[in-house]
């Protein structure tokens, strides 16, 4: 017995040592995936040495003697810190995610391969000027230097995601950068979603007037009466089972971006020089979409030429930022550059479709899609004269359209002469607003509202790009799919560049944009009728355009503003409607509490949480029965539709009556019941002590890691998220998704905040929601999460002495043929 105990102890000790050794080896491997902060490497193609010095926030300061050498350095820094993100973006654009993730991304791959973003990118690259091709090649050489560099003992060349999925990345190609820009264009082109939503509602039997009630336009819009969609081509009612065919990956790609930006002339600032602010709103992720960087060209005649701002990993472009003499920012113009055409198949030959001149054959090729853990799929890709035929299961199109009909997408991004990249490549000659405007004419897609200011005091807003001209008799005007065989719906041309929206030095000395209408009613061309809700736009006017004496502080205050104009209008309407039917004392107390609320979406208060939960149940209670299987895509805050209803303007049907019950419910009944359900749900989730409820706790900014977040048990530890203020309609934005398991989480918010001081550009401010590194095991993976939530900013210095004093590490890249 004694001998058995000895052996048992020895076995336990041995097992413990083995486990400890395994943990130790795993820790060494994990640490080895984080690239060293300092080193020396010879890089092919470099003309002269490049220095990459990272400051205390891990922002790289890249110095070189030419643009090409800088781009090699930026490619190197991107690959060190964001290689997995770059690989995901590239493979998404190529439609090759299933080679890594298997069946769960197959639907997304089929859709993206159908669009042929990578093919269009390769063909556009071939048509670029030789100088631009050389710069894209230089960037690719920098990326590949990381993929090929020798490693030391216990150092792992690739980030941990590659190890987990046993994936080896292919060498970076110059056209890959164009593919990533195409993916961003897809993310920022929102009209496809609106068209299919109206199509789905029409298939459920809704009339044009009823569709207008649930998808109301902003006030002041005067579109032509929308034709009855169901009269243009056959539709089928969507079943509940069919309506659930969606993928999270596809929704993330097609999640349209929004933004705030404004610029104020020196006549209205305390410094006498312009101030410019920008905060693009995108779906939160870990890491953030942006990577802060400082590029400096050392010249013999002009000294250092600096470019500072947010780069897009996988591309050599500082997308949003400032030089030594000007600054710029973007918001999405919401321009309608997509149209869905319903094509009629020849009943005698399904390989043909109807055109204005008769039957025409589809262009057909077969795509081979490799799927990890499964067989390779062969998928037929068809094209019409309008564009690619979308897969039947994309947004349930195959179930919605009648037999013998398919949907083809025409989109300005699906072109082989896309020169957008030329607007973003460094050009040392660009020093003023006028220079920037001239260079931006190469922009194709996505159309962005660009605000610009220079140190001479000029300010401007331009929206360059390729905007289709539709026939004046096309009454659909881009709002829903149209018959592809009717010539009246064909695009007529593109708006001439000189006629695209622009304003330079306006008399009022300020310009603000927030995805709402950017042109006066007199503007002759159709941009869109589906502008974003204009609550933020009006708030920008109130806080910025209509005020004087601006400084950095007023810029910060506006970016961090959490007042919700939409809820300030909606809450009193809901409270007044619910009071007659709210008989329980507890419910009356809550209504009294909300009546005193100032519509501020502060993180430390309970009122925003109670109101948003009430709104969630109200939207469900009012619209779920009327919209049926189409309700899933509608299940969002819907302030405009609710305000229209409660003001008595939504009269196309009795929306509040539940058609599934024999009784006739009033809006008062529905809102009172919704309040009771909301309170019960909040008590289950957050406890019965309402004093402990807070909006920030529920409204956690949810930046999910695009692989590890799906891991059981430990996945949540790889996400970057912190309590956050703001809401769907505040300048400090935080969009919620009611139909998810975390309906109040902040999923779509400021992916970047920047403020540029044209009196001293080194005084400019920056912030993004994660950290610079995309490696979850790096100390710089979540650097900024609390600072972002708290409304703090950093500066990015350009003074060499300051950078060197703050440096945490330096890489020296040397010409490969250096002796």
N, C-alpha and C positions, 0 to 999 in steps of 0.2 A: 504493500500500500504506500509506504514511504517512497519507494522507487517510482511508483506511478505519479505521485505528486511532484517529484523532481522533474520527471519527464514532461508532465503537464505544464509546469512553470517554464521549462526550457522551450516548449512548443509555443506557449503564449509569448515568451520573450522573442523567439524567432519570428513569429507572425508580426509582432509589434515592430521589430526592426525592418522587416520587409515592407510593411505599410509606411513606416517612416521614410524608408529609402525611396519608395514609390512617390510619396508626397514631395520629398526633396527633389527628386528628378523632375516631377511635374512643375514644381516651383521654378526650377532652373530653366525648363523649357519655356514656361510662361514669361519669365523675365527676359529670356532670350528673344522673344518675339517683339519686344520694344526696341526700336533702333537706337543706337547710341547717339547722344547729342553732339558728339564731336568726332572728327575723323578726317582722313584724307583719302581721296580717290581720284584716279585718272579716268577721265570721261572722254569717250570718242566724240570728235567734232568740235570740242572747245578750241577757240582761238587763243584765249587768254584765261588766266585763273578766275574762278568765281568763288566768292565767299558767302556762306550761309550762316549768319549769326542769329541765334534765337534769343529773344529777350525773356524776361521773367514770366510772361504769359505764353511762352512758346510760339510767339509770332516770329516768323522768319524774316530777316532783313537780308535780302539777296543783292549782292553787288557784283557787277561785271562791266566789261568794256563795250558790250554791244547788246542789242536786243536779242539776237540769237543765243548768245551766251547766257543772258538772264533767263530766257525761256528754258534752257537746259537746267539751270539751277532751280527754277520753279517746278519743272517736271520732277526733278529729284526730290524736292521737299514734299510735293504732293504725294509721290509714291511712298516716301518714308512714313507719312502720317495718315494718308487716306486711301491706301491701295485697295482695300476691300470695297469701300464706297465707289471708287472709280470702276472696279470690276463689275459691281452690281449695275451701275448706270450703263456701262458699255454693253453688258450682256442683255440688259433690258432692251436697249435700242436695237440689238441684233436679233432679239427674240430667241435667246439661248439660255435662259435661266433654268429651264428644265433639265439641262445637262448636269446641273448641280443639285437642284431641289426636287426633281422628279415630277410626279403627276400634279402636285399642288400648284405649280406655276404654268401648267400646260396651256390653259385657256388664255393666260396673258401672253405667252409666247406666240400662240397662233394669231392673236389679234395684232401684236406688234410686228410679227413677220409678214402678216398681210399688208401692213402699211409700208413695209420695205424701207424703214428709216435708214438702215445701214447702207442699203443699195443707193438710195438718193444721196447719202453723204459721200460715198465713194465717187459717184459721178460728179457731184459738185466740187469735190476736192480736185478732181482731174481738170476742172475748168478754171480753177483759181489762178491768179498771177503767180509766176515762179517765185517771187519774193515771199508771198504768203505761204506757199507750199514749203519753202525752206524753213520758215519760222515754225510751222507745225511739225516739221520733221525734227527740228532742234528740240522742241518740247518732248517729242516721243523719245529722243535719245536720252534725255534726262530721266524719264520714267524707266527706260530699259536699263539704265546704269544701276538702278536699285535692284531690278530683277536679276541682274547678272553679277553684282558685286561679290567679291570673295568675303567670306564670313570667318570670324574667329571661333575658338572653342566655346561651346555652349551658346553661341549666337545663332538665331534662326532667321533666315532671310525673309520669310513671309509672315504676315500677321496671323493671329491664332485662328481666324475663320477659315483660312486656307487649309490649316492643319486639320481642323475638325471635319471639313468636308472633303479632305484629301484631294484638293484641287490645285492644279498648277496653272497660273495665268499665262496666256500667250503673250508674246512681245507686243508692246503698244504700237499701234499704227497711226500715222498722222490723221487719217480719216476718222479714227475713233473719237477724236475731239469734236468733230462735226456731228457725229451721232449723238453725243451727249447733249449738244445744243438742241438737236431735234427733240430729245426727250423733254428738255425744259420747255420747248415750244408746245409740245403736247400737253404738258402739265398746265400751261398758261392759256390754252385755247379752250374756252369753256362752252362754246355754243353747242357743241355736239351733245352735251348732257341736256341742255335746255330743249333742243329739238326732240330728242328721244323721250323726254319727260312729257312734252305735249302730245307726242304720238301715243304714248302709253295711256294718257288720260282720255284721248279721243277713242282709243280702242275699248275703254271702259264705258263708253257711251256719253262722255261729257261733251257738251256743245262748246263752241268758241266762247260764248259768254261765261259759261261755267269754268272753262280753263282760265279765262281772265280773272275770275274771282279767286282762284287758288294760286295763280302765278301772276299777280298784279305787277304792272310796270310802275316805275317811279312817276310821281306827279309831274305833269307837264309833257309827258310823252304822248304823241298823237299818231300812232301807227294807223295804217289803213285797216279796215275791218278784216279780221282774219277769216279766210275761207274755212268751211267745215271740212276738216281733215278727212273724215270718213267718206266724203263725197268724191275725193280725188283718186282713191285707190282702195282696194278691199282690205279690211282689218278684221282681226279676230280678238275676242276677249281673252285677256290673260287670266290663267288660273292661279290660285294661291300657290300651288306647288311650283309652277313655272316661275313665278315672280321671285323665288328665293335663289335662282341660279345666278350667283354673283361671287366674286372673289375679292378678298381684301387687297391683294396685290394689285389687281386691276383698278380698284377704287382709288388706291393711293396714287397710281400713275395719272389718273384722270381727275384728280382733286384740284380744281382750279385755284390759282393763287390770287391774292389781292394785295393791297399795299396802301400806305400813306406816303405822300411826299409833298413838300412845299419849298418855295424859295422866296426870300424877302429881300427887296432891294435895300441898298445902303441908306436911302432916304428915310427908311423906317426902322433902322437899327441903331443901337447906341454907339456902335463903332464907326458908322458911316460906310461900312462895307457889307456886302450881302451875307446872309446866313442861309444855309440849305440843309434840309433834314429829310431823311428817307428811312422807312422801315417796311421792307417787303414781307408780306404775310404768306407763309407756305406751311405745308403739313410738317409738323415737328418730327424730328428723327434724331437718332443718335448714331453717328455724329451729325451735327448740323449740315445743311446743304453747302454752307459757305466756309471758306478757309481764308482767314485774314493774312495778308502778306504785304511786305514793303519791297518794291523793286527799285534799284538805284543804278543808273548807267553813269559810269565815270567817263566824262568826255574831256578832251584836251582844251577845247575852246569855251565850253559853257559850264564847266564844273560838273557837279552831280545833278542829274535829272531824276526826280523822284516820282514814283507812282505808288499810292497807298490805298488799300481798300479790300473788298471782298472778292476773292477769286473763286472760280468754280472748278473744283478738282476734276481732272480729266481734260481740262482745256487750259490754254495759256493766258486766258483773259481775266483781267481785273474788271469784273462786270459792273461793280458799283464802287465809286471811290473818288479820289482826287489826285491831281498832279501838283506841281509847284505853283500853277497859275489858275487853275479852274477846278470845279467839282461838279459831280452829276449824280443823279439818282433816278430810279425807275419806279413806276407803278404800272400795273397791267391796264391797258386801254380797254379791255373787254371787247375789242374789235371782232366782229363776226366774219371770220375768214374761213369758215367751214360750212358746207351745205351737204345734207344727206339727200341723195336722189334715189327714189324708188324706181327700180328698173323692172320692166315687164318681160318675162321670158316668152319665147316663142313656144306655143303649146305643141307644135309639130317638131320642134328641134330645140331642146333646152340649152344647147350650146350657143344660142343666139338671143339677143335682147332687142327691144324696140327702140328706135331712134326716130327723129323727125323725118328722116329720109328712108325709113324702112328697117328691116331686120339687119343686125350686125353681129358678127361673132365676137365672143369674149376673147380677150387675150388670156391665155391660160399657161401656167407653169406649175410644177409640183415642188413643194417645199419638203425637205427632209428634216424632221425635228427629232433630235435624239433626246431620250428621256431616261434619266438615271433610275436604275432599278426596274426598267420596263423596256418594252420593245420600241424601236424607232417608228415614228409616225410619218406617213406620207400624206400630206395635206395639199389639196388643190387650191391654188391662188388664182382668182379671176379678177380681171380689170375691165372696166367699161371706159367709154370716152370721158367720163367724169372722174374716175379714179377707182381704187380697189373696192371690190365687193366685200363688205364686212362679214365676219363669221355669223352663222345663223344664231349661235348662242350668245353673241355679244348683246348685252342688255335686252335679251329675250327677243331680238328682232325676228327670228325665225318663227316664234309663236305669235307675234303681233301682226305680221304681214300676212295677207291672204295667200293662198296657193299660187305658185307661178310668179312670185315677186321677191326681189332681193333689194338690199340697200347698198349703194355705193357712195363713198365719201370723196368729195372734192375739198381740198385743203391746200392752202398756199405753201405749206411746208413740204408737200409731196412734189418737189420740183428738183430738177437736176442742175439748176443754176442759182442755188442759194448762196448769196455772198454775205450773209449776216456776219460771219466771222471777221470780215475785213473792217467792220466798224469797231471791233474790240481790240485788234492788234495794236501794239504800241507804235505810235507815229510821233517822233520828236518834234515835228512841225506843228502839231496841234497844241495851241497855247491859249486860245480864247474861245468864247461861246460861238463865234462865227466859224472858227475852225472846226469845232466839234459838230456843228450843224452840217457842215459840208461833208465831213467824214461819215456821218450817220446815214447818209443817203444810200449807202450800200446795204442797210438793214432791210431784211425781208420779213422775218417772222421769228418770234411773236411780236406783234405791234405793241410797243410800250410807250407810255407817256413819260418822256424824259425831261426832267427839270435840270437846268444848267445855270451856273454862275461863274464869273471870272473875277480876278482881283482888280480889273479895271472898273468893275461895278455893273456890268451888263448881266441881265437875267433873261431866261427864256424857258419855254416849254415846247417840245416838238413830239410828234408821234409818227415817225417814219415807218415805212413797211409797205407790203403789198396788200392793198385793200380792194376786194372785188367790187365791180359795178354791177348792180342788178337792174333788170329791165323795170321801168316805172310802172308797168302793168303787172308786175309780179307782186300780188297783194300779200303773199306769205311773208315776203321781206325777211327771209332768213330765220323765221321763228319756228318752223317745223319742216319735216321732209316734204319734198315736192316730186311730182311725176317727172321721171327722167326723159320721157318721150315727148314732152311738151317744150318747144323751143323758147317759150316765153320765160322759162325758169333758168335757162342757161346764163352763165356769167357773160356779160357783154365785153368787159375789159377790166383794167385796173385803174384806180384813181391816179392821176399823174402825181409824181413826187412833190411838185410845187404846190399842189392843192391839198396835201395831207395837213392835218391840224398842226398849227404852230402859232405861237405868240412870242414876241420879243419886246422886252421893256414895256410892259403894259402900264397905262397911266396910273393904275392904283398901286403899283409898286410891289405887288405880291401875286404869287400863283400857287394855288393848292390843288392837289389831285388825290382822289380816294376811290377810283374805279367807277365813279359816276360820270355823268355826261361832261365831256371836256370841250364841247363846242357849243356855240349859240344855236338857237333854233333856226337861224338863217343859213347855217352850214348846208351846202347843197347835196352832200353825199351821205349815204347811209353808213354809219359806223356799226351801230347795233341798236336794238330796242331793249336788249337784255342787259342794261347796265346793272352794276351791283346796287344794292339798297343804298340810298343817298344820305343816310343818317350821318355817316362819318364825314362825308363831303361837306355837309352843312356845319358840322362841328369844327372842321378845319377852317372854314370861313369865319366862324365865330371867334375861335381862339387865335388865329394867325392873320388871315386876310383883312379882317375888319379891325385890327388893333395895331398900335404903333409902339415904338420904344422896345423893340425886340432885342433880346440877348440870348446867350447860350441857355440861360435858365428858363426862359419862356419856351425855347425849343424843346427842352427836356420835359417841361410840364405838359406840353401838348402831346408828345409821344407817349407819355405815361398816364394820360388822362383816362379815367375809368367811368366817367359819366356816360350813361346810355340814353341818348335821345329817344331811341325807339321804345325802350321800356318806360321812359318818362311819359310818353304818349299812351302806351298800351296799358300800363298798370291801372290808371284811374278808370279806364273803360272796363277792364275786367272786374275791378272791385265794385263799381257801380252795378254791373250786370249781375254779379254773384250775390250781392247783399240780400235781395228779397228772398232767395231760396236758402241762404245759409242760416239755419235756425240754431245750431249748436253754439253755446257760449264760447267754446274753444275756437270755433271757426270764426266767429265774430271778432275775437281778440286778434287773430292772425290778420284779418282784413283791416282792422284798426292799425296794426303794426305796419302793414304794407302801405297804408294810406299816408303814414308819416315818413315813409322811405323816400329818399331823394334820387332814386335811380342810379346810385353810385355802386359800381361793381367792385367794392373793396374786398380784399381777401379776408379781413378780420371780422366780417359781419355776417349775420345769418340771413338777412333779408334777401340778398341776391339768390341764395340757395333756395329759399322757400319759393320765391317768385318763379325761378327757372323750373323748379320741380312742378309747380302749379301749371306753368305754361306747357310743359311736356304733356301732362295728363289732359290739359284742355285741348291741345292739338289732336291728341289721340281720340278724345271723346267727341270732338266735333266732326273730324274729317275721315276717320278710319272706315266708317260704314259707307260713306259716299265714294271713296276712292278705291275701296276693295284691295285687290292685289297690287294696285299702283301706290298704295299708301307708304310702302317701305321707303321709296326714294323721296317722299315728301316729308318724312318724319324728322323735321328739324324745327328750330324755334319759330319760323314763319311769322315774324312780327307784322310784315306788311299785309299779309292775308288776314290776320286776326284783327288788325286795326280797321281794315276795309269792312270786315264783317260786322264788328261791334259799332261802327259808325253808321251802319245801315246802308252801305254802298254795295254790298255783295248780295244782289237780289235775284240772281239767276235760279236759285232753288233755296229751299229751307235747309240750310246747312246744319243747323243745330238739332233738328229732329232726327232721331235714329230710326232709319227705315227698317231696322231689324226687329223693332218692338211695336206692339199695337198702340201704345200711348204716343202722344205728340209731346216731345221734349222741347222746352224752350232753351234759349242760350243761358238763361239764369239757372235752370236746372242742371245743365251740363257743366257749367263753370263751378257751381257749388259742389257737385259730386266730384269733379276733378280736384278741387282743393282738398276734400276729405281723403281721396286716394293718395294725393301727393304727400300729405302729412303722415299718413300711415306708412308710406314707403320710406320717407326720411327717418322715421322713428326706428324702422327695422334696420336701416343701414347705418345710421349715425347715433342711435340711442334716443332715449326718451327725454333727456335733459337738453332742452333747446338752447340753453345758455352756452352749451359747448359746441353748437353747430357753427360752422364757418364756411363761407364760400371757398376760401383758399384751399381748405382741406379736401373738398370735393372736386375743386377745379385744378387738380394737379396737372401741370404741363407734362404731357406724356410723349417724351421723345423715345420711341422704341428702336432698339437695335435691330437692324434688318437681317437678322439670322438668329442671334442668341436669345432674343426676347421670346421665341417660341419654345425654348427648352423648358421642360417641366421642372417645377420647384425653384430652380435657380435663375430662370430666365429673367425675372423682374429685376434682378440685381445688375443686369447689363443695360437697363433702360436709364435714361437721364430725365429726371422729373422732379419738380419741386412745387409746392403750393404757389399759386399765381392768382393775381387779380384780373380784372377785365372780363369781357364777354363778347358775344357775337356782333354787337353793334357799337362797341367802344373803340376809340383810337388805339388804346392798348388792348389789342384784340385777342380774343380767346374763343374760338369756335368749338361748340360741343356737338356731339352726335347722339341724338336721343335714342336711336335704335340699337346702341351697343350695350355691352355689359357694364360699361362705366359711362353712363349717359351725361355726366357733368364734367368729365375730364376735358382739359384743354388740349385739343389735338391739332390746332391750326392757328398759328400766332406769328408774332414778329420773329422771323428767322434771322433778323439782323436789325440793329439800330445804329444809325450814323447821323452825326451833326457836323457840318463843315463850317468853319469860321474863316471867311475869305479875307479877314483882316490879319489873320495869323493861322495859316493852314495847319501848322503843327499843334495848334490848340484844338483841333478837331477831335471828335469823340466816336468811339466804336463799342459795340457789344453784340455778342451772339449767344445763343442759349446753351451751348455745350462747351466743349473745349477744342483746342486745335487738333489734338490727336484723335484718330478714329479707333485706336487700340484700347479695348476696355480695361487693359491692365496697365495702361500708362497713367502716370499721375496727372497728365494734362488732358484726360478724357472728359472730365466734367468740370473743368476749371471755372467756368462762368455761370453755372446753373443758378446759384443763389444770387449772384450779382445781377444777372438778367432779370430774375423775379423781383428783386428789390429796386430795380430801376437805376442801377449804377452803370458807369461807363469806364472805358480805359482810353488812354491816348497811345498812339503809335508814333514814336519819335522818328525823325529822319536825321538828326544830328549824329554823326559817327561817334563822337565822344560819349554821348549819352547812351547810345546803343551798346558800345563796348563796355561801358561801366555796368550795364544791367544784364549783360549776356550770361546765359546759362550753358552755352556750348557753341562751338564753331566747327563747321565743316569747310574744308578747302577742296574744291574741285579743280583738278589740274588737267591741262591738255594731255591727251593720251600719248602723244609723241614727245612729251617733255623729257629731257635728258635726266 
